[in-house]
Amino acid sequence: MHQVNLGMIGGGTVGSGVFHALETNRSLMAARIGVEINIRKVAVKAFDEPRPYSIPRSVMTTDWQTVVNDPEVHMVTELVGGTTFARTVILTALKLGKPVITANKALLSKHGEELFAAAEKHGTNLYYEASVCGGIPIIKALREGFVGNRVTHLYGIVNGTCNYILTRMKLEGADFDAVLKEAQAQGYAEAEPSLDIDGYDAQHKIGILASLAHGFWVNPDDVYVEGIRAITREDMQFANQLGYTIKLLGTIKLLDGKKGSGKRIQASVYPTLVPNTHMLANVNQVFNAVFVRGDVVGDTLFYGRGAGKDATASAVLSDLADAALDLRFGSHRRVPAFVAHEKRGVVVPVAEVVSRYFLRLSVLDAPGTMARIAAILGQAKIGISSIIQPEARAGETVPLILMLHEAPNGSVARALAKIGRLPVVKGKPVMIRVEDF
């Protein structure tokens, strides 16, 4: 049987998970692909660093360059994270013509265009299944399974930390701050959680998926992002009363455009009201899911664990199998990892994106309050579809919930700024977008 040697850069949580999974299922993979993958060397920061699975001292080194430059190493995994050292490692391996497997979403989001160009130039491939949604094979599905489809809609619950927090808030009626502290204590959230709860982790992933689905490189700065810090127990309760669940949703839509103007898409991450009847509303705890609508295939849903050493290792093993087959048969162009086939694509500003909306206002229960608010919305040509206001005594401050018809984000933002300045409105208005699929 043909043998391919692997050099691993990174032996921490993810790296040791990959080492363990490959050692466990080496013979199974060999039987399926006809190639045996042999781990030649693992570069680590320190021999005694804590790791969930042990790695024999005999295969470890602290010199990554000896691993990448070893002529007996045929392919390389980069599992260290970050955007500086990891970039150097990957570019070094690609320039040697060695396929690289990475789980590094932040690096791909920031430098993906450069890295894919380097792989093309040097006649090799860069694989990245583990960079988005852990063990869910969404990259391969978009790249290969849907190669004959135009992806018109993609919605993703792609951050397990946020999904865990929002699930607990809904099911237990808990407050955001309390659930966040418990998530940190249980290891579901980092001590400094802003990357997750402010939406930036999801922003990286949605940028990668948008690039792959639509054939032009999406700069992460063009992906509009809002996190979940402002979501309250009240929002959850009123959303449920209206038949919705709040999820942090990544949204990628193919928008209509003038003929010849190039492809226009929406790419955004923000809290969204999802109908309780939709499958995404029932994706709970730390699980991820991606809903894809193609013009040929119709609607599909991918569900599973989006993070963790084992789920990530599963995705890495899939890429290792592809890379090993590339080397075995001297081909790396079955379906390229990324092709920039759309030269005039653009992500539209969020102000131009049209949505429905959930508004929560704290208002003085006094004659004329609703009329003033409705007048401002009417001037902006924004219609109201439903109203909820709990019974209160005159003069009390009460929540007022409005569901709005479709309107551009920019129009709603301007109207809310005016509403927020009304004397009868107490506190900043809360707006959450609504998706009906």
C-alpha positions in Angstrom: 0.0 0.0 0.0 1.2 3.5 -0.8 2.3 5.6 2.2 2.2 9.4 2.6 4.1 11.1 5.4 2.4 13.8 7.4 4.2 16.7 9.3 2.0 18.3 12.0 2.5 21.9 13.2 0.7 22.2 16.5 0.2 19.5 19.2 -2.2 21.2 21.6 -5.9 20.6 21.9 -6.7 20.3 18.2 -3.3 18.9 17.2 -3.4 16.1 19.8 -7.0 15.4 18.8 -6.0 14.9 15.2 -3.0 12.7 16.3 -5.3 10.5 18.4 -8.0 10.2 15.8 -5.5 9.3 13.1 -3.8 6.7 15.2 -7.2 5.3 16.2 -8.6 5.1 12.6 -5.4 4.8 10.5 -6.2 1.3 9.2 -9.8 2.2 8.5 -8.8 5.2 6.4 -6.1 3.2 4.6 -8.7 0.6 3.7 -11.0 3.2 2.3 -8.6 5.3 0.3 -5.8 2.9 -0.4 -3.2 5.2 1.1 -1.6 4.9 4.5 -1.0 8.2 6.3 2.0 8.1 8.5 2.7 10.8 11.1 6.4 11.6 10.7 6.8 14.5 13.1 4.8 16.9 15.3 6.1 20.4 16.0 5.0 21.7 19.4 5.6 24.8 21.6 6.8 22.6 24.5 7.1 18.9 25.1 5.3 19.1 28.4 2.4 21.5 27.4 -1.0 20.2 28.6 -2.9 18.3 25.9 -6.0 16.1 26.1 -4.3 13.3 24.2 -0.7 12.2 24.7 1.8 12.3 21.9 4.9 10.2 22.1 8.0 12.2 22.8 9.8 10.4 20.0 7.7 12.1 17.3 7.7 15.6 18.8 10.1 18.5 18.1 10.1 22.2 18.9 11.6 23.1 15.5 8.8 23.6 13.0 11.1 24.3 10.1 12.7 20.9 10.3 9.2 19.4 9.9 8.1 21.5 7.0 11.4 21.3 5.1 11.9 17.6 5.7 11.9 16.0 2.1 10.2 12.9 3.6 7.3 15.0 4.8 4.8 15.0 2.0 1.9 17.1 3.5 1.5 19.5 6.4 -1.2 20.3 8.9 -1.2 23.8 10.5 -3.1 23.6 13.8 -1.6 26.4 15.9 -4.1 29.3 15.2 -3.3 33.0 14.9 -2.6 35.0 11.8 1.2 35.6 11.8 3.2 32.5 12.6 0.6 30.3 11.0 0.7 32.3 7.8 4.5 31.8 7.6 4.1 28.1 8.2 1.5 27.6 5.5 3.3 29.8 2.9 6.5 27.9 3.5 4.9 24.5 3.0 3.0 25.7 -0.1 6.1 27.1 -1.7 7.6 23.6 -1.4 4.6 22.2 -3.3 3.2 20.4 -0.2 -0.5 20.3 0.4 -1.6 22.0 3.6 -4.6 21.3 5.9 -5.6 24.0 8.3 -8.4 24.7 10.8 -7.5 28.4 11.0 -10.7 30.5 10.2 -9.1 33.8 11.3 -6.1 33.3 9.0 -8.3 32.3 6.1 -10.6 35.2 6.6 -7.7 37.7 6.7 -5.2 36.2 4.2 -7.2 33.5 2.3 -6.9 35.2 -1.1 -3.1 35.3 -0.8 -2.9 31.7 0.5 -5.1 30.2 -2.2 -3.1 32.1 -4.9 0.1 30.6 -3.4 -1.3 27.1 -3.6 -2.3 27.6 -7.2 1.1 29.1 -8.1 3.0 26.2 -6.6 0.8 23.4 -7.9 -0.7 22.2 -4.7 -3.8 22.6 -2.6 -4.9 24.2 0.7 -7.6 22.4 2.5 -9.8 24.0 5.2 -12.8 21.9 6.1 -12.2 22.3 9.8 -12.2 26.1 9.7 -16.0 26.4 9.6 -18.5 24.4 11.8 -16.0 21.8 13.1 -17.3 18.3 12.2 -20.0 19.5 9.7 -18.7 18.9 6.2 -20.1 22.2 4.9 -16.9 23.3 2.9 -16.9 20.0 0.9 -20.6 20.2 0.4 -20.4 23.8 -1.1 -17.2 23.0 -3.1 -18.2 19.6 -4.5 -21.7 18.6 -3.6 -23.3 21.8 -4.9 -20.9 22.5 -7.7 -23.8 22.5 -10.1 -25.9 24.9 -8.0 -26.2 28.6 -7.6 -26.4 29.1 -3.9 -29.3 31.6 -3.5 -29.5 31.5 0.4 -27.3 30.3 3.1 -28.1 30.7 6.8 -25.7 29.5 9.6 -25.7 29.1 13.3 -22.0 28.9 13.4 -20.9 29.9 16.9 -21.6 27.3 19.6 -20.9 29.7 22.5 -23.6 32.2 21.4 -26.1 29.4 20.6 -25.5 27.9 24.1 -26.2 31.2 25.8 -29.3 32.0 23.7 -30.6 28.5 24.3 -30.3 28.8 28.0 -31.9 32.3 28.0 -34.9 30.9 26.1 -35.4 27.6 27.9 -34.8 28.9 31.4 -35.8 32.6 31.2 -32.3 33.4 32.3 -30.4 36.7 32.0 -27.5 37.1 29.5 -24.9 38.0 32.1 -25.7 35.0 34.4 -25.6 32.5 31.5 -22.4 33.9 30.2 -20.7 33.4 33.6 -21.9 29.8 33.7 -20.7 29.3 30.1 -17.3 30.5 31.1 -17.2 28.3 34.2 -18.1 25.2 32.0 -15.5 26.1 29.3 -18.1 26.9 26.7 -17.0 30.6 26.7 -13.5 32.1 27.0 -12.5 34.3 29.9 -12.4 37.1 27.4 -15.5 36.2 25.4 -15.8 39.1 22.9 -14.6 37.2 19.9 -17.7 34.9 20.3 -20.4 37.0 21.8 -19.7 40.1 19.7 -20.0 38.0 16.5 -16.5 38.2 15.2 -15.9 34.4 15.2 -19.1 34.0 13.2 -18.0 36.9 10.9 -14.8 35.0 9.9 -16.8 31.9 9.1 -19.5 33.6 7.2 -16.9 35.5 5.1 -15.3 32.1 4.2 -18.6 30.5 3.3 -19.7 33.6 1.3 -16.4 33.6 -0.7 -16.8 29.9 -1.5 -20.5 30.0 -2.4 -20.2 33.1 -4.6 -16.8 32.9 -6.2 -15.2 36.2 -5.1 -13.2 36.9 -2.1 -15.2 38.5 0.7 -13.3 40.8 2.9 -14.3 40.1 6.5 -14.7 43.9 7.1 -17.5 43.8 4.5 -19.5 41.3 6.6 -21.8 43.4 8.8 -21.8 42.1 12.4 -23.8 42.5 15.6 -23.3 40.4 18.7 -25.7 39.2 21.3 -24.8 41.4 24.3 -28.0 43.5 24.0 -30.4 40.5 23.9 -32.5 40.4 27.0 -34.9 38.0 28.7 -37.7 40.3 27.7 -36.7 40.0 24.0 -36.8 36.2 24.3 -40.2 36.2 26.0 -41.8 38.5 23.5 -40.2 36.8 20.5 -41.6 33.4 21.8 -45.0 35.0 22.3 -44.9 36.0 18.6 -43.8 32.5 17.5 -40.1 33.1 17.1 -36.8 32.1 18.6 -33.8 34.4 18.7 -30.6 33.0 17.1 -27.2 34.6 16.2 -27.6 33.9 12.4 -25.1 34.3 9.7 -26.9 35.3 6.5 -25.7 35.1 2.9 -28.2 35.9 0.2 -27.9 36.4 -3.6 -29.6 39.7 -4.3 -31.2 40.9 -7.5 -29.0 43.3 -9.5 -29.0 45.2 -12.8 -27.9 43.1 -15.7 -24.2 43.4 -16.2 -23.6 45.1 -12.8 -22.0 42.0 -11.3 -23.0 39.7 -8.5 -24.5 41.4 -5.4 -24.8 39.6 -2.1 -25.8 40.1 1.5 -23.2 38.8 4.0 -24.0 39.6 7.6 -24.1 38.2 11.2 -26.7 39.5 13.7 -29.3 38.3 16.1 -32.4 37.2 14.2 -35.9 36.1 15.0 -36.4 32.6 13.5 -39.9 31.1 13.2 -40.3 28.4 15.8 -41.6 26.1 13.0 -38.2 26.3 11.2 -35.5 23.7 11.8 -32.9 26.3 12.7 -35.0 27.5 15.7 -34.6 24.0 17.2 -30.8 23.9 17.0 -29.8 24.2 20.6 -26.9 24.2 23.1 -23.4 24.2 21.5 -24.6 22.6 18.2 -24.1 24.4 14.8 -26.3 24.1 11.7 -26.1 25.5 8.2 -29.1 25.8 5.9 -28.3 26.0 2.2 -30.7 26.7 -0.7 -29.5 25.9 -4.2 -31.3 26.7 -7.4 -31.2 23.1 -8.4 -31.1 21.1 -5.2 -33.6 23.2 -3.2 -33.3 23.3 0.6 -30.7 21.3 2.6 -29.6 21.4 6.3 -26.3 20.4 7.8 -26.2 19.9 11.6 -23.6 18.8 14.1 -20.9 19.8 16.6 -19.2 23.0 15.4 -16.2 22.9 17.7 -14.1 20.7 20.0 -11.1 18.6 19.5 -12.9 15.5 18.2 -15.3 17.2 15.8 -12.4 19.3 14.4 -10.2 16.2 14.1 -12.9 14.5 12.0 -12.8 17.4 9.5 -9.0 17.4 9.4 -9.0 13.6 8.7 -11.3 14.2 5.7 -8.9 16.8 4.3 -5.9 14.5 5.0 -7.6 11.8 2.9 -8.1 14.2 0.0 -4.5 15.5 0.2 -3.2 11.9 0.4 -5.1 11.0 -2.8 -3.8 14.1 -4.5 -0.3 13.0 -3.8 -0.9 9.3 -4.7 -2.3 10.1 -8.1 -0.4 13.3 -8.9 -3.6 15.4 -9.2 -4.8 18.4 -7.2 -7.5 19.7 -9.5 -10.5 17.5 -9.0 -12.5 20.4 -7.6 -10.2 23.3 -6.5 -10.3 24.5 -2.9 -11.4 28.0 -4.0 -11.8 29.6 -7.5 -12.4 33.3 -7.9 -14.7 32.9 -10.9 -16.8 36.0 -10.2 -14.8 39.1 -11.0 -17.4 41.8 -10.2 -18.9 40.5 -7.0 -19.8 42.9 -4.2 -21.2 42.7 -0.7 -23.9 45.4 -0.4 -23.9 47.7 2.6 -26.2 46.7 5.4 -28.2 49.9 5.0 -29.4 48.6 1.6 -30.5 45.2 3.0 -34.2 44.7 3.2 -35.6 42.8 6.2 -38.6 42.6 8.5 -38.1 43.8 12.1 -39.0 43.3 15.8 -38.9 46.5 17.8 -38.9 46.8 21.6 -39.5 50.2 23.0 -39.9 51.4 26.6 -42.6 54.0 26.4 -44.7 56.1 28.7 -48.3 54.9 28.7 -49.9 58.1 27.8 -52.4 59.4 25.1 -50.8 59.9 21.7 -47.7 57.8 22.4 -48.5 55.2 19.7 -49.6 57.9 17.3 -46.2 59.7 17.5 -44.3 56.5 16.9 -46.6 55.5 14.0 -46.2 58.9 12.4 -42.4 58.6 12.3 -42.6 55.1 10.8 -45.2 56.3 8.3 -43.1 59.1 7.1 -40.3 56.6 6.5 -42.8 54.4 4.6 -42.4 51.6 7.1 -45.5 49.6 7.9 -46.5 48.0 11.2 -47.8 44.4 11.1 -48.6 43.8 14.7 -48.4 45.4 18.2 -48.0 44.0 21.7 -48.3 46.2 24.8 -48.9 44.7 28.3 -51.7 46.3 30.3 -50.4 49.1 32.5 -51.6 52.1 34.5 -51.6 55.5 32.9 -48.3 57.2 33.3 -46.3 54.0 33.8 -43.4 53.0 31.6 -44.2 49.8 29.7 -42.6 47.7 26.9 -44.1 48.2 23.4 -43.4 45.6 20.8 -43.8 46.3 17.2 -43.4 43.9 14.3 -42.6 45.8 11.1 -43.1 45.0 7.4 -40.1 44.8 5.1 -38.0 47.9 4.8 -34.3 48.8 4.1 -32.1 48.7 7.2 -31.0 52.3 6.6 -34.6 53.6 6.7 -35.4 51.7 9.9 -32.2 53.0 11.6 -33.0 56.6 10.7 -36.6 56.2 12.0 -35.5 54.6 15.2 -33.1 57.5 15.8 -36.0 59.9 15.7 -38.2 57.6 17.8 -35.5 57.4 20.4 -35.6 61.2 20.8 -39.3 61.3 21.6 -40.0 62.4 25.2 -42.4 59.5 25.7 -39.7 56.9 24.7 -37.5 55.9 27.7 -34.3 54.2 26.8 -32.7 53.1 23.6 -35.0 51.3 21.1 -34.1 47.7 20.5 -34.3 46.4 16.9 -33.9 42.7 15.9 -34.3 41.5 12.3 -36.8 38.8 11.4 -36.1 36.1 8.8 -39.0 34.0 7.4 -37.0 31.9 4.9 
